[in-house]
C-alpha cells in the first residue's frame, strides 16, 4: 500500500508559536515513516508559509509557498521551483490563534483537504472560553462561575462588583488564548488594574472567573462515533507558583510534577471520564482533544476548558496519558491520521448540489 503524504503545518501568528514548533517537531520525528511521508510546512510569525525540510524556527532561506485554489487538486505551490505539493492529508499543529480557533480548519474544509482534528465549529467554540462555558452550562456540565467584558466596556469594569460576585481571589483571562498567556490571579485590588491591562493586551474579550481551589486534572479524549477517554492525569504545581502559568508549563523544569495516571479512586476516575466525554461531544470536538478539569476538596468536578490541538511536546499530557494506556507516540499519530481520513471519507456522502 502506497505511503500517504501528510503536511505537518506549524508555527503561525500566535503567542504559542514556539510551542507549536516543539509539538510539530515530535510529530515529525515519531510519525511512522513506513506509512506516511511527512511534509513540514512552517508559518512564520508574520504569517508567511514556507516549505521546510525540518521542524524548527528558521524561515530565512526556505522556499515560500502559495495556496493552489482548486477543489479538484488543492495543495501548495513552491514559488521558487514551481513544484506542486498535494498532500493526502494535513495535520495542523497550530496552537492558539489561527490554528485552534477554526481559521485553518475553514481554509482546509473549503478546499476539501482532509485534516486531523476538530472542524470549524467545534474549534471556534472550544477556543472561546466565553462560548465554550456558555455551551457547557446549557448542557448542564459543571464549570466555574464567570463574568465577561468586551474592550469597549473596559472602563465600566468594577473591582468591587467582581469581588462581591466572584469572591477573592479571582482569575482574569484573555478569552481566546491558550498556554496561560494573558492570564492572571487577582488577590487584591492592587493586582487588579495590571491584570486587566495584560488580558486586554491579547484579546478584545476578557473573562473574570472565580478561583477554584482544588486539584488540576486532565483527561485525553480520542475518537468520533464512539470516543474514548483516557484515565485522568494530575498536574501538581510547585508552591512557588500561584497557578499553572506559562513559565511553569514550559520554562521551569522543576515547576510541576506530572502524575500519569492521577491518584484518584475508580469512582472519581469514571466521573472524570464521563464528564470529559460529555464536554467533548457538547462542543463538537472531533478526532482528539484534551479536557482540563478541577477536582475540588468536596469532590465536585468542574470542566475548566478543552484544547482541540493539545501539545505534543515532551512534557505534554495528551500523549503521556495514551502512553499509559499502552499506545506509543508513533501509534497515537497513526490512529489520529487514520481517524481523520475515515471522517473525511464519511463527510463526502453529503451532497452540495441541489436541483429542484
C-alpha positions as CSV (number, residue, x, y, z in Angstrom):
1,X,0.0,0.0,0.0
2,X,1.4,3.4,-1.1
3,X,2.5,5.7,1.6
4,X,0.3,8.7,2.2
5,X,1.8,12.2,2.2
6,X,1.0,14.3,5.3
7,X,1.6,18.0,5.5
8,X,2.5,19.0,9.1
9,X,1.7,22.7,9.5
10,X,3.3,24.5,12.4
11,X,4.3,27.9,13.8
12,X,1.9,30.7,12.9
13,X,1.0,34.2,14.0
14,X,0.4,33.2,17.6
15,X,1.8,33.8,21.0
16,X,2.1,30.0,21.1
17,X,4.3,29.9,18.0
18,X,7.3,28.2,19.7
19,X,5.1,25.7,21.5
20,X,3.7,24.8,18.1
21,X,7.2,24.1,16.8
22,X,8.0,21.9,19.8
23,X,4.9,19.9,19.2
24,X,5.3,19.5,15.5
25,X,9.0,18.5,15.9
26,X,7.9,15.5,17.9
27,X,5.2,14.5,15.4
28,X,7.7,14.8,12.5
29,X,10.2,12.7,14.5
30,X,7.8,10.0,15.6
31,X,5.4,9.6,12.7
32,X,5.5,6.1,11.1
33,X,7.6,6.8,8.0
34,X,6.9,3.4,6.7
35,X,3.2,4.5,6.3
36,X,3.5,8.3,5.8
37,X,5.7,10.8,4.1
38,X,5.8,13.9,6.3
39,X,6.0,17.3,4.6
40,X,6.8,20.0,7.1
41,X,5.3,23.4,6.3
42,X,6.1,26.3,8.6
43,X,4.2,29.5,9.0
44,X,6.4,32.4,10.1
45,X,5.4,34.8,12.9
46,X,4.4,37.3,10.1
47,X,2.1,34.7,8.5
48,X,4.2,33.7,5.5
49,X,4.1,30.0,4.5
50,X,7.3,28.0,3.8
51,X,8.3,24.5,2.7
52,X,10.7,23.1,5.2
53,X,13.0,20.1,5.4
54,X,12.9,20.0,9.2
55,X,10.8,21.4,12.0
56,X,12.5,24.5,13.6
57,X,12.1,28.2,13.9
58,X,14.2,29.2,10.9
59,X,12.4,30.5,7.9
60,X,15.1,32.5,6.2
61,X,16.3,30.7,3.0
62,X,13.3,28.4,2.9
63,X,11.1,28.1,-0.2
64,X,8.0,30.2,0.0
65,X,4.6,28.6,-0.7
66,X,1.4,29.7,-2.2
67,X,-2.0,28.1,-2.0
68,X,-3.4,26.4,-5.0
69,X,-7.1,27.5,-5.0
70,X,-8.6,24.3,-6.5
71,X,-11.0,21.8,-5.0
72,X,-10.0,19.3,-7.7
73,X,-6.3,19.4,-6.9
74,X,-5.8,21.6,-3.8
75,X,-2.3,22.0,-2.3
76,X,0.7,24.3,-2.3
77,X,3.0,25.7,-5.0
78,X,6.7,26.2,-4.3
79,X,7.3,29.7,-5.6
80,X,11.0,29.1,-6.2
81,X,10.7,25.8,-8.1
82,X,7.1,25.8,-9.3
83,X,6.8,22.3,-7.7
84,X,3.2,21.4,-6.8
85,X,2.7,19.8,-3.4
86,X,-0.6,17.9,-3.0
87,X,-0.7,16.2,0.4
88,X,-3.2,13.4,1.1
89,X,-3.9,14.8,4.5
90,X,-2.9,17.8,6.7
91,X,-2.0,17.7,10.3
92,X,-2.4,21.3,11.7
93,X,-0.2,21.6,14.8
94,X,-1.0,25.3,15.3
95,X,-1.7,26.1,18.9
96,X,-3.8,29.2,19.6
97,X,-4.7,32.0,17.1
98,X,-5.4,30.9,13.5
99,X,-4.8,27.3,14.4
100,X,-7.1,26.2,17.2
101,X,-9.9,28.8,16.5
102,X,-11.3,27.3,13.3
103,X,-9.4,29.5,10.9
104,X,-7.1,26.9,9.4
105,X,-9.8,24.3,9.5
106,X,-12.1,26.6,7.5
107,X,-9.4,27.0,4.8
108,X,-8.9,23.2,4.6
109,X,-12.6,22.4,4.6
110,X,-13.2,24.9,1.7
111,X,-10.7,23.0,-0.4
112,X,-11.9,19.6,0.8
113,X,-8.4,18.7,2.1
114,X,-8.6,16.0,4.8
115,X,-7.1,17.1,8.1
116,X,-6.6,15.8,11.6
117,X,-8.7,17.3,14.3
118,X,-11.8,19.2,15.1
119,X,-13.6,21.2,12.4
120,X,-14.5,24.9,12.2
121,X,-17.5,25.0,14.6
122,X,-16.0,22.8,17.3
123,X,-12.6,24.5,17.1
124,X,-14.2,28.0,17.4
125,X,-16.4,27.0,20.2
126,X,-13.7,25.3,22.2
127,X,-11.2,28.1,21.7
128,X,-13.5,30.7,23.1
129,X,-13.5,30.5,26.8
130,X,-16.7,32.5,26.8
131,X,-18.8,30.5,24.4
132,X,-17.5,27.1,25.5
133,X,-18.5,27.9,29.1
134,X,-22.0,29.1,27.9
135,X,-22.5,25.9,25.9
136,X,-21.2,23.7,28.7
137,X,-23.6,25.4,31.1
138,X,-26.5,24.9,28.7
139,X,-25.6,21.2,28.6
140,X,-25.7,21.0,32.4
141,X,-22.0,20.3,32.6
142,X,-20.4,22.0,35.7
143,X,-18.0,24.8,35.1
144,X,-16.7,27.8,37.2
145,X,-18.7,31.0,37.7
146,X,-17.7,33.8,35.5
147,X,-18.3,37.3,34.1
148,X,-17.2,38.7,30.8
149,X,-16.5,42.2,29.3
150,X,-15.6,43.5,25.9
151,X,-12.8,46.0,25.3
152,X,-15.4,48.7,24.7
153,X,-16.7,48.1,28.3
154,X,-13.2,48.2,29.9
155,X,-13.8,51.5,31.7
156,X,-17.0,50.1,33.3
157,X,-15.3,47.1,35.0
158,X,-15.7,47.5,38.7
159,X,-13.4,45.6,41.1
160,X,-15.9,45.8,44.0
161,X,-18.7,44.2,41.9
162,X,-16.4,41.4,40.7
163,X,-15.3,40.8,44.3
164,X,-18.9,40.7,45.5
165,X,-19.9,38.3,42.7
166,X,-16.8,36.0,42.4
167,X,-15.0,36.5,45.7
168,X,-11.3,36.8,46.2
169,X,-9.1,35.7,44.7
170,X,-10.4,35.5,41.1
171,X,-8.8,34.8,37.7
172,X,-8.6,37.2,34.8
173,X,-8.2,35.6,31.3
174,X,-8.0,36.6,27.7
175,X,-10.9,34.8,26.2
176,X,-9.3,33.2,23.1
177,X,-5.7,32.2,24.1
178,X,-4.0,29.1,25.5
179,X,-0.8,28.2,27.4
180,X,-1.9,30.6,30.2
181,X,-0.9,33.7,28.1
182,X,-3.0,36.7,29.2
183,X,-4.0,35.0,32.5
184,X,-3.5,36.4,36.0
185,X,-4.7,35.7,39.5
186,X,-6.1,38.7,41.4
187,X,-5.6,38.5,45.1
188,X,-6.4,42.2,45.9
189,X,-7.3,45.5,44.4
190,X,-3.6,46.2,44.0
191,X,-3.3,43.4,41.4
192,X,-6.5,44.3,39.5
193,X,-5.6,47.0,37.0
194,X,-2.4,45.3,35.8
195,X,-4.2,42.0,35.3
196,X,-7.0,43.7,33.3
197,X,-4.5,45.6,31.1
198,X,-2.5,42.4,30.4
199,X,-5.6,40.4,29.4
200,X,-6.9,43.1,27.1
201,X,-3.4,43.3,25.5
202,X,-4.0,39.9,24.0
203,X,-7.8,39.9,23.3
204,X,-10.8,42.1,23.0
205,X,-12.8,39.9,25.3
206,X,-11.8,39.1,28.9
207,X,-13.2,36.7,31.4
208,X,-13.3,37.1,35.1
209,X,-13.7,33.7,36.8
210,X,-14.0,32.5,40.4
211,X,-10.8,31.0,41.6
212,X,-11.2,27.2,42.1
213,X,-9.2,25.7,45.0
214,X,-8.5,22.1,44.2
215,X,-6.5,19.6,42.2
216,X,-5.8,20.3,38.5
217,X,-6.6,17.2,36.4
218,X,-6.6,16.4,32.7
219,X,-8.3,13.8,30.6
220,X,-7.5,12.9,26.9
221,X,-10.3,12.0,24.6
222,X,-9.9,10.4,21.2
223,X,-12.4,9.2,18.6
224,X,-15.6,10.2,16.7
225,X,-18.6,7.9,16.7
226,X,-17.6,6.3,19.9
227,X,-14.9,8.4,21.5
228,X,-12.9,7.0,24.4
229,X,-11.3,8.7,27.4
230,X,-8.0,8.0,29.0
231,X,-7.6,7.7,32.7
232,X,-7.2,11.2,34.2
233,X,-3.8,12.6,35.0
234,X,-2.8,15.3,37.5
235,X,-0.7,18.4,37.4
236,X,0.9,19.2,40.8
237,X,2.2,22.7,40.8
238,X,5.1,23.9,42.9
239,X,4.0,26.2,45.7
240,X,6.3,28.9,44.2
241,X,3.5,29.4,41.6
242,X,0.0,30.6,42.3
243,X,-1.4,28.8,39.2
244,X,-0.3,26.9,36.1
245,X,1.5,29.8,34.4
246,X,3.3,29.8,31.0
247,X,6.6,29.8,32.8
248,X,5.6,26.8,34.9
249,X,4.4,24.9,31.8
250,X,7.3,25.5,29.5
251,X,10.3,27.3,31.1
252,X,10.8,25.9,34.6
253,X,11.6,22.1,34.6
254,X,11.0,22.0,38.4
255,X,7.7,23.8,38.4
256,X,5.3,20.8,38.2
257,X,5.1,17.2,38.9
258,X,3.0,15.2,36.4
259,X,1.2,12.2,37.7
260,X,0.0,9.8,35.0
261,X,-2.4,8.4,35.9
262,X,-3.8,10.6,38.7
263,X,-4.1,9.2,42.2
264,X,-7.9,9.1,42.4
265,X,-10.2,6.2,43.1
266,X,-12.1,4.3,40.4
267,X,-15.4,6.1,41.1
268,X,-13.8,9.6,40.6
269,X,-11.9,8.4,37.6
270,X,-15.1,7.2,35.9
271,X,-16.8,10.5,36.7
272,X,-14.0,12.5,35.2
273,X,-14.0,10.3,32.0
274,X,-17.8,10.6,31.8
275,X,-17.8,14.4,32.2
276,X,-14.9,14.7,29.7
277,X,-16.7,12.7,27.0
278,X,-19.9,14.8,27.6
279,X,-17.9,18.1,27.2
280,X,-16.1,16.7,24.1
281,X,-19.4,15.9,22.5
282,X,-21.2,19.1,23.6
283,X,-18.6,21.3,22.0
284,X,-18.5,19.3,18.7
285,X,-14.9,18.0,19.1
286,X,-13.5,15.5,16.5
287,X,-10.6,13.1,16.4
288,X,-8.9,14.2,19.7
289,X,-8.9,16.8,22.4
290,X,-7.6,17.3,26.0
291,X,-10.1,18.2,28.7
292,X,-8.8,20.2,31.6
293,X,-10.7,19.8,34.9
294,X,-10.7,20.8,38.6
295,X,-11.4,18.4,41.4
296,X,-12.5,20.3,44.5
297,X,-11.8,19.2,48.0
298,X,-15.6,18.4,48.4
299,X,-15.4,16.0,45.5
300,X,-17.1,18.3,43.0
301,X,-15.6,18.1,39.4
302,X,-15.7,21.1,37.1
303,X,-14.7,21.4,33.5
304,X,-12.1,24.2,33.0
305,X,-11.6,24.2,29.2
306,X,-11.0,21.9,26.2
307,X,-7.9,22.1,23.9
308,X,-8.7,20.8,20.4
309,X,-5.0,20.8,19.4
310,X,-3.2,19.8,22.6
311,X,0.5,19.8,22.9
312,X,2.7,17.0,21.6
313,X,5.9,18.3,23.4
314,X,8.0,16.1,25.6
315,X,6.1,17.4,28.6
316,X,2.6,17.3,27.1
317,X,0.0,15.3,28.9
318,X,-2.1,14.2,25.9
319,X,0.5,11.7,24.5
320,X,1.5,10.7,28.1
321,X,-2.0,9.7,29.0
322,X,-2.3,7.4,26.0
323,X,1.2,6.0,26.5
324,X,0.0,5.0,30.0
325,X,-2.8,3.1,28.2
326,X,-0.2,1.3,26.0
327,X,-0.4,3.5,22.9
328,X,3.0,4.7,21.8
329,X,3.6,8.1,20.4
330,X,4.0,6.6,16.9
331,X,0.8,4.5,17.2
332,X,-1.1,7.5,18.5
333,X,-0.2,9.7,15.5
334,X,-1.2,6.8,13.2
335,X,-4.5,6.4,14.9
336,X,-5.3,10.2,14.6
337,X,-4.4,10.2,10.9
338,X,-6.5,7.1,10.2
339,X,-9.5,8.5,12.1
340,X,-9.2,11.8,10.2
341,X,-9.2,10.0,6.8
342,X,-12.2,8.0,7.7
343,X,-14.0,11.1,9.0
344,X,-13.3,12.9,5.7
345,X,-14.5,10.0,3.6
346,X,-17.8,9.8,5.5
347,X,-18.3,13.6,5.0
348,X,-18.1,13.1,1.3
349,X,-21.5,11.4,1.5
350,X,-23.2,14.8,1.9
351,X,-24.2,16.4,-1.4
352,X,-23.5,20.1,-2.1
353,X,-25.7,20.2,-5.2
354,X,-29.4,20.8,-5.5
355,X,-31.7,20.8,-8.5
356,X,-35.4,21.4,-7.8
